Structures are given as C-alpha cells and as structure tokens.
C-alpha cells in the first residue's frame, strides 16, 4: 500500500487544524477496560489513543478504569491499509497519551507526530528496547526463524524515551537507520525525522526493513506492556502503583501463555509452518520454529510466480499438510498453494485486528493466541 504523498499529507494536516477546533473524538470501537482500579467519581480519566488492536489490549489491561482507551484503526480493518483522517489527528491532539507499536508498523506515525502541537502528550513506542528482526520482504526466508536480528542501540533502561531519529534514505536504501539518543530515565519521546522526499515517494507500504510483529511473542509482549505501564505512569504518576499492579496481573497471563507454547512445541514432530505473510518471525524465534512465509511483511504483498513455486516446492519436500491464512485479508493465495500440494488450510491469526465476529464472541489477545497455539499444535504434529 502506498502512503499518501507529502502534498496530500500537507492538506490533511491543514484540515486537522480545523478539525481540532470542531471535531469530536470518535467513540472507541472496543469495550471499556476491566480492572479492579476505580477512580473517584469526579476524577478525570486519562484520554489514551492507541494505534491498533494489540496496543489497545495491552493498554486497557494496564490502565483499567483509570483511562478511556480508544483505538484509531477500526475493528475489522487491516492496519497496513489504514491512514489517519483529520478527525483521527484531532483526537490524538487532544489526548494525554498516544500508544503505538513502532518498528515502522505505523507508516503514518512520524508525519502525524510532527504535525502535533500538544507538548504535554506522552508518546509511548511500545516496542522500544526490543531487538528487532530484519524483515522478510521477498517471502523467501526458509531459515532458522525467517529473519535476522536487528540491533538497536540503547543508552539506558528507559521504557519510553526521548528520541532523536535521523532517517537518511540513500538512492538504493531499503531500510531506515535508527539513531536513538536517550535522555536519562526519560519516559516520553521527541522524534526529529528527516526523510528524503524522492526515496519516500518510491515506497509502497514499507516497514523500513524491520519486522514490527513483536506482539506475537508472549515474551516480547511483556516488554511492550512494561513500556506502556511506564508511559501511563508518566502521564498520571499518582496512579503509578495501580498501573504496576494491573500490569503485573496481565503479565502473569502472558507468562502462562509462554509456558503453554513452550510445552506444545518441545516434542512436536516438525518445526516448520507455512503462513500467509511473514508475521510470525518473533514467535518462531522464541520457540525454535521455522516460519515459511508465502509473502513478505505486508499481507497485501502479492507473491511472484517464483515465490509461489518456491513455497510449493518446500511444502512438497517437507510434506506440509496445513497452509495457514489469516482473518483480515483474502485467503486465495493460501488456498491455491494448499490445493496444489494436497494440504488443508487453517487460520493463524497475526492479531493485527479483531473481526466483528471475534469481538462478538468475546475474544481478546489471550484468546486468539490460544487459538493460534491449538492450530500450531495440530500442524506441527501431522
């Protein structure tokens, strides 16, 4: 997906100035957070805007009743496709806290943040401090976990921070270099992004060469939860202890999930699985598995004939009996490969958003990850 050109974004930000004055923050598409914490009736809750579903799930479990948490990307929409409207930007402008995944998942985040005038806004990059994997843009990695580690340079243990990002795009650059300067124990961020216009115009939806899907590892999800906890405590230090208690309770669930994954894969018959796009590199790395993606980091990426042939050859050679697809995008490519090799299809959900049916069924991150675990257990023991 090609992100809006700068001229269009300039118009968008101009409209935002009008929308900020008269627009109303859109209602959250997700249910209110449940928690044992209960603010006083007259106490103002934090207004927290989050980019997409996993950030909502983690944030609402930390914030509890102390914040109103709103998701920018609507339920059922693939976040790779999404761009903010003037009303969305106005909602961010009015917020106390903005939570986003980072690692180039939100391709729009830098330009939106540069347009904001709310200097009290606490900005939380949930993936901060996590060693990121290189992306699999061509769908060809059949190696240890489909990706290599990308090393972030961090000066301290801060969980939300002040950044000075200097992005320089060379003529043949396919990824962004991140230069993170961290102030001591900082919990908010300031990003100064410099983009080469000609290079950026040539991108379709691009993760900057990095794999952003860190939330699919329960272990790394713990780090994201801790980063969010620190950001909320920065915005409302009087509630820091309650945020910690809420985070601890949710992290206990994530740690249980981690143990369930470890137990399931330890003695599995196989360690490889074929999935629709390269979203499961962190999960594969965490549990010694091998993801074989049909496409790259973006689910809209169409695999070439050569890529399709490569995956088909792999499936036949390794007698793969399940080809995974996901809920928010078409399953046509997975079904084509499954038909070619005589395999069945099943869902492996990257949890980039919940469908209306999943919301109606009361599913959440933990519930969907447990469904993923059961699907993997079956596929790895065929």
N, C-alpha and C positions, 0 to 999 in steps of 0.2 A: 504494500500500500504506500502510495506516495504522499508524504506530508505536505500540507499547504505551503505554497511558495511564500517568500517573505513579504511580497506585496499584499497577498491575501491576509497574512498574519497581521500586517500593519493595519489594515482595515478592521480586522477583528478586534485588535486592541483599542482602536479608536471607538468602536461601538461599545466596548466594555466600559469606557468612561461614562457613557450614557446609561448603560445597564446597571452600573454600580449605584447610580443615583435612584433608579426607579425599579430595578428588577428585584424580585423576591427569590430568596434561596429556595431551590426546588426541594420538595419533600424527599426524604430518604426512601429508597426502594427496598431497603432491608428492615427487618424487625428491630425494635429497640433492644439495646444490650441488657442482659440479665446479670445481676450481681447482688451480692449481699450489702454493698455500699449504698447508702441512701442519704443524699444531700438534704440539707434543711429546705423547707418548702419555699423559702424566699431566696435561696442561694442560686445564683446564676450558673448554669451548666456551661462547660466548655463547648464551643462550636468547633467540631472537628470535621474537616473534609478529607476524604481518603480517595485514592485514585481508582482502585478496582477491588474485586471481592476479597481476595486473601488479606489485603490491608484492612478492610472493614472487619473481617472476622477476628483478626489479631487485636485490632484497636478496641473493638467493643468489649472484648473479654478482659482487657486491661482497664478500660475506662469505667466499665459498669454503668451505674446510674449517675456518674459524675460528669457525663458528657453526652451531647447529642452527636451521633456519628452518622455522616451522610456519605454515600458513595457517588462519585462523579459518573462512572461508567454504569449505565442502566443494566438491570438484570437481563440476562439472556443475550447481551451484546458481546461479541469478541473484542477484547480491549485493544488488540492490534489495529482494529479498524477505527477506533474512536478518536475524535478530535473535540476539544472543548468549544462550547458555544460562548457568546458574550455573557449569558446568564451564569454559566459554569464559572467563568473567570470572576464575575461579580461575587459569586458565592465564596470563592477562595479568598477574595479580597477582604471579606467580612469575617473570615474565620479566625479562631485563636490558634489552631494547629492545622497544618497540612501534612498528611502522611502519604508517602509514595514509596514504591519498591526501589526505584533506582536501577542501576546497572543497564541503563538505556531501555528499560521496559516501556516507560512513558516517553515516547519520542517528542512529545509536545512540552515537556516539563520545563526545559530551560527557557524557552521563549515566553512561556506564561509567567514564570517567576520573575523574569526580567521586566515584565510589564507591571508588576505589583508595586503599590506604594505603602502597604501596611508593614511598617518596620517592626511591629510587635508580633508578627506572625511567626510561630515556631514551626520550622520546617524539618521534618523527620525523614531521612532517607533510610528506610528500614534495612536495606542490605548492606549498610555501611559496616566496614570491618570484616566482611566475609571475603575470602579468597575466591574470586570469580573464575569460572571456566571460560576458555575460548569457545566461541560459538561454532556450530556445525552448519554453515550456510549452504553447503552443496549437498547435504544429506548423505555423504559418502563415508563418514567415520564409522568403522565397524570395530574400533579398537577397544581399549580397556573400559572406558566409560563414555565413549563418543566425544570426549573433549579433553583438553589440557588445561592445567591451572593457569589462571592469570593472576599475577602477583600485584596486590595493592600495597602502596607504601603508606603506612600509617605511623604517625609520630607519637600517638598516645592511645589510651584506652577509652577515649570518649566515644559514646554511643550515638549521639547526634552532635553535629560539629559545624565549625565554620570552615567552608571550603574556598579554595581559590582554584577553580578549574580553568586551565588554559588549554583549549582544544585547538590543535593546529592540524588542518587537513592538507596533506600534500597531494600532488597530482594523482598519485596512484594509491593514496591511503584508503584502506578498507576498514580501519578501526580508529578509535579515538584514544589518544594518550591522556591518562588521568594524572594530574599533578595535584595531590591533596596536601594542602598545608593546614595543619590542625592547631588551633589555639588550645592552650592547656585547659583540660576538663570542660571544653565548650560543649554546649548541648543544643545549639542552633547553628544554622548554616548560612553562609553567604557565598553565592556562586558567581564567579565572573567568567562567562563563557564567550570565547571568541571563535566564531565559525567562519570558515572560508565559504563565501556565498556560492561560488561556482561549483565547488565539490558537493555542497549540501543539496544543491538543486538536482544533482545527478542521482541521488539516493531514492530508492523505494523505501518501504518500511525497513529500517535498519536498526539493529541493536548495537551498532558500533563495534561489532566483532565479539561481543561478550554475551554469554548465556545468562539471562536475567531470572531464570525459573528456580530461584533458590528456595522458595516456599514449599517446593515438593519434597524436600528433605526435612523430615521432622526435626532433625538435629539443627539444621540451619534456621528452621522456623523459630526455634528457641531464641536464637540470636536476634532475629527480627522482632520478636516480642519484647526482648530486653531493650532494644533500641527505641521502640515505641513507648515503653514504660518511662524511659529517661526523658523523652520528649514531652510526654504528658506531665511529668513531674516538674519540668522546666516551666511549663505554662501555668501550672497550679501547684506550687511547692507545698502548700498547706495540705494537699491530699497525697503527697508522695508515698506515705506509708500504706494507704489504701490501694494505690496503684500497684505497689510491690506485692501486697497480699493477693490481689487479683491476678497479677502476672504469675506469681508462684503457683497458684491453683491451676491456671491454664497450662503452664509449662509441665506440671505433673501429668496432664493428659497427653501432651506431646511426647514426654519421655516413655509413657506406657506404649504409645503408638510405635515409637522407635524400637522398643523391645519386641513388639509383635512382628515388625518387619524383619528384625534380625533372626528371630526364631523361624520364620517362614522360609527364608532363603538359605539358611545354613546347609540343609541337606537336600535342597531341590535338585532335580535331575539335570536341569540345564540352567545356564546363567544368562542367556541371551533372550531378547524380546524385540519384536518389530513394532514400531509405533508410528503414528501418522506424522508427527513433526518432532523436532529434537528438543522436547521439553523436559526430558527425564534424565538429563546428564548428572545432576546432583544426587538424585535418588539412586541412580546406577552406581555412582562412585561411592556413595555411603555404604551400600550393601554388597559391593563386589559383583555387580551385574554389568551386562553389556547391552546398552540401548543401540538399536539399529534403526535410525530414523529414515522414513521414506523421503521427507523433505527437510528443510533446514529449520531455523529458529522460528520463522513465521509460518503459521498454519495455512496462510493463503498462498505460500510459495508453491508453484506448480513444479513437480519433479520433471526432469527431462526424460526422454526415452532411455537414455543411457543409465540414468539413476534408477529408473523403474526396473530395467533389466538387471542391474546390479543387485537390487533388493530381492528380485525374483530368484536369481541365482543363489543368493545367500539362503533364502528360505528353503529352496530345494535341497541344497547341500547339507543344511543342518536340520532338515525335516521339521521345520517350524509349522505348527498346526493352528496357531492363532495369530491373526493380524489385528493389531489394535487401532481403533479410531477414537475420536473424541466427540463431545456432545454439541459444541457450538459451531462447528464447521461441517461441510459436506463429507460424507464417508465414502464417496465414489472411488477415490484412488485406492483406499484400503480394500474396498470390495473387489476392485479389479485385480489387485495382486492376490487376494485370497482365492478368487476364482481360478486364477492362473496356476496356483500351486496346490489347489485342493484343500485349502485351510478354511477355517471359520473366522468370523470377525467378532470382536468384543470391545467394550469401552474401557479405555484407560484415560482417566479424566485429568487434564492438567490444571483444573480448578482455576481457570482464568476468569470464570464467572459461573453463576448458577443459572440453570434454566428455570422458567416459571414452574415447571413440573417438580423440579428438585426443591424449590422453595416451598411449594405446597405440601411436599412430602416431609418437610421439616429437616431436610438435610443441611449439614454445615460442613466446614472443613474436615473435622474429625470423621464425620460420617462418610464423606466422599473418599477420604484416604483409606478408610477401612474397606470400602467397596473396591478401590484400586488394589489393595492388598489381596483380597479374595480373588480378583481377576488374575493377578500375577501368580498367585499360588497355583491356580489351575493351569495357566500357560507354561509355567516353569516345571511342571511335573507331567507333561504329556509325552 
